[in-house]
Amino acid sequence: MLKRSLFQGMEGAPVKKRGHGVRSWIRIDPSGNTQILEVDKASLMRRCDLPARDLRLLDPLFVYPSTILGRERAIVVNLEQIRCIITADEVLLLNSIDNYVLQYVNELQRRLLMKKQSDIASFKWRPSPADSSVAGNGNDFESQLMSLDERKHTLHDGDMFSGSSADDLPFEFRALEVGLEAACTYLDTQAADLEEEVYPVLDELTTRISTLNLEHVRRLKSRLVALTRRVQKVRDEIEQLMDDDSDMAEMYLTEKKEQQADFSFFDQKSGSHLSNIGPGCSMSAPVSPVGSPVGSTHQSYMDRRLEKSFSQKSRQDSMTSSRTTEVEELEMLLEAYFVVIDGTLNKLTSLKEYIDDTEDFINIQLDNVRNQLIQFELLLTTATFVLAIYSVVAGVFGMNIPMALFDEPEAFKWVLIISGLGGALVFIAFLWFFKQKRLMPL
């Protein structure tokens, strides 16, 4: 018996290595310049210092709920169509032909350009130190100022989001703001479209109950439930960020980058100072005519290095704690879009309540029709029972039994009268019974 190899038939098939798929990314720098990059997963992990599980959230092959993660050197954003990695120096957006992705790129470029123009305008508006030192000459100071209309035109021309260019936000918060705005706008647009489609169908259903209308409402309700779940996830993610100061503090990437640059500069300066002192000299004690032992000098040097590292760590901890307490800027930004997404959720909740009320109204109508059918069935049953009395009398007189009543000429007429009165009494008795049991409105 021939044994089939485990990998038989796969010799010619190209085997793709796991975790090394190259994807296309759109890179946006703080100046608004864009660039298309082809980066594999491993290089992206090293570039942004992110684990593989965070990059898995951005994979378009998987369906993950909306997520905003703050890491040491990056912010991972997965908001509906916007899947990007935000650092202090760049935004890496997953390349797509989706319209909302292109709108995100254009809007972020516009805001970065407006930020650059506002910086130039504020630089032109402020007087130079040489001019400000001359306090007595007011004409020279006024000559350095831009006109009020010119500053307004520079700062707010074409700004569809009032005040967005005037806010002094770091680069990562501007990119995050555009992503939040794109997601909230996308969800609100879908909610508005669904609302315009649902109300006419429900109004038609209340006037004419049919299988086609019921099926249409069922499909719309399924879409409503799915959209409500997505909106609720975005709302919960923003609320979770606002409730945790440490998570918001992790998202201050520009500030952390500047602190790391200051620490590295301080370490380089301290290292060069220690190298100039030499291993045989003390940093704090005066030079003694009697040479000190090399071992004690080295121990003193190591103690100072350890003390410096502890002081540096304490400074980092204090800066982190101070940054944790000063997150009002990001909290206000998140709160603004929390209000927007909460309004969308309230709109969907009201729509769901309207659908539920319509369903209750339809059920009441169906119950009413069902009750009318039951009442009609009771009437038919009672009438059938009354007619059954005549059948019994006819069956009795149809038997071939000799009776003296058959010889009377008026006997047949009295039999019909007595049978009719008996049937009428039985019918009235049934109606009275139905009225007592509230089975029929009489």
Contacts in CASP RR format, 6 or more apart in sequence:
PFRMAT RR
TARGET T0000
AUTHOR 0000-0000-0000
METHOD contacts of the structure
MODEL  1
MLKRSLFQGMEGAPVKKRGHGVRSWIRIDPSGNTQILEVDKASLMRRCDL
PARDLRLLDPLFVYPSTILGRERAIVVNLEQIRCIITADEVLLLNSIDNY
VLQYVNELQRRLLMKKQSDIASFKWRPSPADSSVAGNGNDFESQLMSLDE
RKHTLHDGDMFSGSSADDLPFEFRALEVGLEAACTYLDTQAADLEEEVYP
VLDELTTRISTLNLEHVRRLKSRLVALTRRVQKVRDEIEQLMDDDSDMAE
MYLTEKKEQQADFSFFDQKSGSHLSNIGPGCSMSAPVSPVGSPVGSTHQS
YMDRRLEKSFSQKSRQDSMTSSRTTEVEELEMLLEAYFVVIDGTLNKLTS
LKEYIDDTEDFINIQLDNVRNQLIQFELLLTTATFVLAIYSVVAGVFGMN
IPMALFDEPEAFKWVLIISGLGGALVFIAFLWFFKQKRLMPL
19 40 0 8 1.000
19 41 0 8 1.000
19 42 0 8 1.000
19 52 0 8 1.000
20 40 0 8 1.000
20 41 0 8 1.000
20 42 0 8 1.000
21 40 0 8 1.000
21 41 0 8 1.000
22 38 0 8 1.000
22 39 0 8 1.000
22 40 0 8 1.000
23 38 0 8 1.000
23 39 0 8 1.000
23 40 0 8 1.000
23 41 0 8 1.000
23 94 0 8 1.000
23 95 0 8 1.000
24 36 0 8 1.000
24 37 0 8 1.000
24 38 0 8 1.000
24 94 0 8 1.000
24 95 0 8 1.000
25 36 0 8 1.000
25 37 0 8 1.000
25 38 0 8 1.000
25 39 0 8 1.000
25 44 0 8 1.000
25 92 0 8 1.000
25 93 0 8 1.000
25 94 0 8 1.000
25 95 0 8 1.000
26 34 0 8 1.000
26 35 0 8 1.000
26 36 0 8 1.000
26 37 0 8 1.000
26 91 0 8 1.000
26 92 0 8 1.000
26 93 0 8 1.000
26 94 0 8 1.000
26 95 0 8 1.000
26 101 0 8 1.000
26 105 0 8 1.000
27 34 0 8 1.000
27 35 0 8 1.000
27 36 0 8 1.000
27 37 0 8 1.000
27 90 0 8 1.000
27 91 0 8 1.000
27 92 0 8 1.000
27 93 0 8 1.000
28 34 0 8 1.000
28 90 0 8 1.000
28 91 0 8 1.000
28 93 0 8 1.000
28 105 0 8 1.000
28 108 0 8 1.000
28 109 0 8 1.000
28 112 0 8 1.000
28 175 0 8 1.000
29 35 0 8 1.000
29 89 0 8 1.000
29 90 0 8 1.000
30 89 0 8 1.000
30 90 0 8 1.000
30 112 0 8 1.000
30 171 0 8 1.000
31 112 0 8 1.000
31 116 0 8 1.000
32 108 0 8 1.000
32 109 0 8 1.000
32 112 0 8 1.000
32 113 0 8 1.000
34 105 0 8 1.000
34 109 0 8 1.000
36 95 0 8 1.000
37 92 0 8 1.000
39 47 0 8 1.000
39 92 0 8 1.000
41 52 0 8 1.000
41 55 0 8 1.000
44 50 0 8 1.000
44 55 0 8 1.000
44 85 0 8 1.000
44 92 0 8 1.000
45 51 0 8 1.000
45 52 0 8 1.000
45 55 0 8 1.000
48 71 0 8 1.000
48 73 0 8 1.000
48 74 0 8 1.000
48 85 0 8 1.000
48 87 0 8 1.000
48 92 0 8 1.000
49 71 0 8 1.000
49 72 0 8 1.000
49 73 0 8 1.000
49 74 0 8 1.000
50 71 0 8 1.000
50 73 0 8 1.000
50 74 0 8 1.000
50 76 0 8 1.000
50 85 0 8 1.000
54 69 0 8 1.000
54 71 0 8 1.000
54 76 0 8 1.000
55 76 0 8 1.000
56 62 0 8 1.000
56 64 0 8 1.000
57 64 0 8 1.000
57 67 0 8 1.000
57 69 0 8 1.000
57 76 0 8 1.000
57 78 0 8 1.000
57 83 0 8 1.000
58 76 0 8 1.000
58 78 0 8 1.000
58 83 0 8 1.000
58 84 0 8 1.000
58 85 0 8 1.000
58 94 0 8 1.000
60 83 0 8 1.000
60 94 0 8 1.000
60 96 0 8 1.000
64 78 0 8 1.000
65 230 0 8 1.000
65 233 0 8 1.000
66 78 0 8 1.000
66 79 0 8 1.000
66 80 0 8 1.000
66 183 0 8 1.000
66 230 0 8 1.000
66 233 0 8 1.000
66 234 0 8 1.000
66 237 0 8 1.000
67 76 0 8 1.000
67 77 0 8 1.000
67 78 0 8 1.000
67 237 0 8 1.000
68 75 0 8 1.000
68 76 0 8 1.000
68 77 0 8 1.000
68 78 0 8 1.000
68 79 0 8 1.000
68 176 0 8 1.000
68 237 0 8 1.000
68 238 0 8 1.000
68 241 0 8 1.000
69 75 0 8 1.000
69 76 0 8 1.000
70 76 0 8 1.000
70 247 0 8 1.000
70 250 0 8 1.000
70 251 0 8 1.000
71 250 0 8 1.000
72 250 0 8 1.000
72 256 0 8 1.000
73 87 0 8 1.000
73 88 0 8 1.000
73 253 0 8 1.000
73 256 0 8 1.000
74 85 0 8 1.000
74 86 0 8 1.000
74 87 0 8 1.000
74 253 0 8 1.000
75 85 0 8 1.000
75 86 0 8 1.000
75 87 0 8 1.000
75 172 0 8 1.000
75 176 0 8 1.000
75 251 0 8 1.000
75 253 0 8 1.000
76 85 0 8 1.000
77 83 0 8 1.000
77 84 0 8 1.000
77 85 0 8 1.000
77 86 0 8 1.000
77 176 0 8 1.000
77 179 0 8 1.000
79 179 0 8 1.000
79 180 0 8 1.000
79 182 0 8 1.000
79 183 0 8 1.000
79 234 0 8 1.000
80 100 0 8 1.000
80 182 0 8 1.000
80 183 0 8 1.000
80 186 0 8 1.000
80 187 0 8 1.000
80 230 0 8 1.000
80 234 0 8 1.000
81 96 0 8 1.000
81 98 0 8 1.000
81 100 0 8 1.000
81 101 0 8 1.000
81 182 0 8 1.000
81 183 0 8 1.000
81 186 0 8 1.000
82 93 0 8 1.000
82 100 0 8 1.000
82 101 0 8 1.000
82 104 0 8 1.000
82 179 0 8 1.000
82 182 0 8 1.000
82 183 0 8 1.000
83 93 0 8 1.000
83 94 0 8 1.000
84 91 0 8 1.000
84 92 0 8 1.000
84 93 0 8 1.000
84 94 0 8 1.000
84 175 0 8 1.000
84 179 0 8 1.000
85 91 0 8 1.000
85 92 0 8 1.000
86 172 0 8 1.000
86 175 0 8 1.000
86 176 0 8 1.000
86 253 0 8 1.000
87 172 0 8 1.000
87 253 0 8 1.000
88 170 0 8 1.000
88 171 0 8 1.000
88 172 0 8 1.000
88 253 0 8 1.000
88 254 0 8 1.000
88 256 0 8 1.000
88 257 0 8 1.000
89 171 0 8 1.000
89 257 0 8 1.000
91 108 0 8 1.000
91 175 0 8 1.000
93 101 0 8 1.000
93 104 0 8 1.000
93 105 0 8 1.000
94 101 0 8 1.000
95 101 0 8 1.000
100 182 0 8 1.000
100 186 0 8 1.000
103 182 0 8 1.000
104 178 0 8 1.000
104 179 0 8 1.000
104 182 0 8 1.000
107 178 0 8 1.000
107 181 0 8 1.000
107 182 0 8 1.000
108 174 0 8 1.000
108 175 0 8 1.000
108 178 0 8 1.000
111 164 0 8 1.000
111 165 0 8 1.000
111 174 0 8 1.000
111 178 0 8 1.000
112 171 0 8 1.000
112 174 0 8 1.000
114 155 0 8 1.000
114 159 0 8 1.000
114 164 0 8 1.000
114 165 0 8 1.000
115 165 0 8 1.000
115 174 0 8 1.000
117 154 0 8 1.000
117 155 0 8 1.000
117 165 0 8 1.000
118 154 0 8 1.000
118 155 0 8 1.000
118 165 0 8 1.000
118 166 0 8 1.000
120 154 0 8 1.000
121 146 0 8 1.000
121 151 0 8 1.000
121 154 0 8 1.000
121 155 0 8 1.000
124 146 0 8 1.000
125 145 0 8 1.000
125 146 0 8 1.000
125 151 0 8 1.000
126 144 0 8 1.000
127 141 0 8 1.000
127 144 0 8 1.000
127 145 0 8 1.000
128 144 0 8 1.000
131 140 0 8 1.000
131 141 0 8 1.000
131 144 0 8 1.000
132 141 0 8 1.000
134 140 0 8 1.000
134 141 0 8 1.000
146 154 0 8 1.000
155 165 0 8 1.000
155 166 0 8 1.000
156 162 0 8 1.000
156 163 0 8 1.000
156 165 0 8 1.000
156 166 0 8 1.000
159 165 0 8 1.000
161 181 0 8 1.000
164 177 0 8 1.000
169 177 0 8 1.000
169 329 0 8 1.000
169 333 0 8 1.000
170 252 0 8 1.000
170 253 0 8 1.000
170 254 0 8 1.000
170 255 0 8 1.000
171 254 0 8 1.000
172 251 0 8 1.000
172 252 0 8 1.000
172 253 0 8 1.000
172 254 0 8 1.000
173 251 0 8 1.000
173 329 0 8 1.000
173 330 0 8 1.000
173 333 0 8 1.000
176 251 0 8 1.000
176 333 0 8 1.000
177 333 0 8 1.000
177 337 0 8 1.000
180 238 0 8 1.000
180 333 0 8 1.000
180 334 0 8 1.000
180 337 0 8 1.000
181 337 0 8 1.000
183 234 0 8 1.000
184 234 0 8 1.000
184 337 0 8 1.000
184 340 0 8 1.000
184 341 0 8 1.000
184 344 0 8 1.000
187 227 0 8 1.000
187 230 0 8 1.000
187 231 0 8 1.000
187 234 0 8 1.000
187 341 0 8 1.000
187 344 0 8 1.000
188 340 0 8 1.000
188 344 0 8 1.000
188 347 0 8 1.000
190 227 0 8 1.000
191 227 0 8 1.000
191 231 0 8 1.000
191 344 0 8 1.000
191 347 0 8 1.000
191 348 0 8 1.000
191 351 0 8 1.000
192 347 0 8 1.000
194 220 0 8 1.000
194 223 0 8 1.000
194 224 0 8 1.000
194 227 0 8 1.000
194 348 0 8 1.000
194 351 0 8 1.000
195 347 0 8 1.000
195 351 0 8 1.000
197 220 0 8 1.000
198 220 0 8 1.000
198 224 0 8 1.000
198 351 0 8 1.000
198 354 0 8 1.000
198 355 0 8 1.000
199 354 0 8 1.000
201 213 0 8 1.000
201 216 0 8 1.000
201 217 0 8 1.000
201 220 0 8 1.000
202 217 0 8 1.000
202 354 0 8 1.000
202 355 0 8 1.000
202 358 0 8 1.000
204 213 0 8 1.000
205 213 0 8 1.000
205 214 0 8 1.000
205 217 0 8 1.000
205 358 0 8 1.000
205 362 0 8 1.000
206 358 0 8 1.000
206 361 0 8 1.000
206 362 0 8 1.000
209 362 0 8 1.000
209 365 0 8 1.000
209 366 0 8 1.000
217 355 0 8 1.000
217 358 0 8 1.000
217 359 0 8 1.000
220 355 0 8 1.000
221 352 0 8 1.000
221 355 0 8 1.000
224 348 0 8 1.000
224 351 0 8 1.000
224 352 0 8 1.000
224 355 0 8 1.000
225 352 0 8 1.000
227 348 0 8 1.000
228 345 0 8 1.000
228 348 0 8 1.000
228 349 0 8 1.000
228 352 0 8 1.000
231 341 0 8 1.000
231 344 0 8 1.000
231 345 0 8 1.000
231 348 0 8 1.000
232 345 0 8 1.000
234 341 0 8 1.000
235 338 0 8 1.000
235 341 0 8 1.000
235 342 0 8 1.000
235 345 0 8 1.000
238 334 0 8 1.000
238 337 0 8 1.000
238 338 0 8 1.000
238 341 0 8 1.000
239 338 0 8 1.000
240 247 0 8 1.000
241 247 0 8 1.000
241 248 0 8 1.000
241 334 0 8 1.000
242 248 0 8 1.000
242 331 0 8 1.000
242 334 0 8 1.000
242 335 0 8 1.000
242 338 0 8 1.000
245 324 0 8 1.000
245 325 0 8 1.000
245 327 0 8 1.000
246 324 0 8 1.000
248 327 0 8 1.000
248 330 0 8 1.000
248 331 0 8 1.000
248 334 0 8 1.000
249 320 0 8 1.000
249 323 0 8 1.000
249 324 0 8 1.000
249 327 0 8 1.000
251 330 0 8 1.000
252 323 0 8 1.000
252 327 0 8 1.000
252 330 0 8 1.000
255 323 0 8 1.000
259 316 0 8 1.000
259 319 0 8 1.000
263 312 0 8 1.000
263 315 0 8 1.000
263 316 0 8 1.000
266 312 0 8 1.000
267 312 0 8 1.000
270 308 0 8 1.000
274 283 0 8 1.000
274 301 0 8 1.000
274 305 0 8 1.000
277 283 0 8 1.000
279 294 0 8 1.000
279 297 0 8 1.000
279 298 0 8 1.000
279 301 0 8 1.000
280 292 0 8 1.000
280 294 0 8 1.000
280 297 0 8 1.000
280 298 0 8 1.000
281 287 0 8 1.000
281 297 0 8 1.000
282 292 0 8 1.000
282 297 0 8 1.000
282 300 0 8 1.000
283 300 0 8 1.000
283 301 0 8 1.000
283 304 0 8 1.000
374 439 0 8 1.000
375 439 0 8 1.000
375 440 0 8 1.000
375 441 0 8 1.000
378 434 0 8 1.000
378 439 0 8 1.000
378 440 0 8 1.000
379 440 0 8 1.000
382 427 0 8 1.000
382 430 0 8 1.000
382 431 0 8 1.000
383 427 0 8 1.000
385 426 0 8 1.000
385 430 0 8 1.000
386 423 0 8 1.000
386 424 0 8 1.000
386 426 0 8 1.000
386 427 0 8 1.000
389 419 0 8 1.000
389 420 0 8 1.000
389 422 0 8 1.000
389 423 0 8 1.000
389 426 0 8 1.000
390 419 0 8 1.000
390 420 0 8 1.000
393 415 0 8 1.000
393 419 0 8 1.000
397 415 0 8 1.000
405 411 0 8 1.000
431 440 0 8 1.000
431 442 0 8 1.000
434 440 0 8 1.000
434 442 0 8 1.000
435 442 0 8 1.000
END
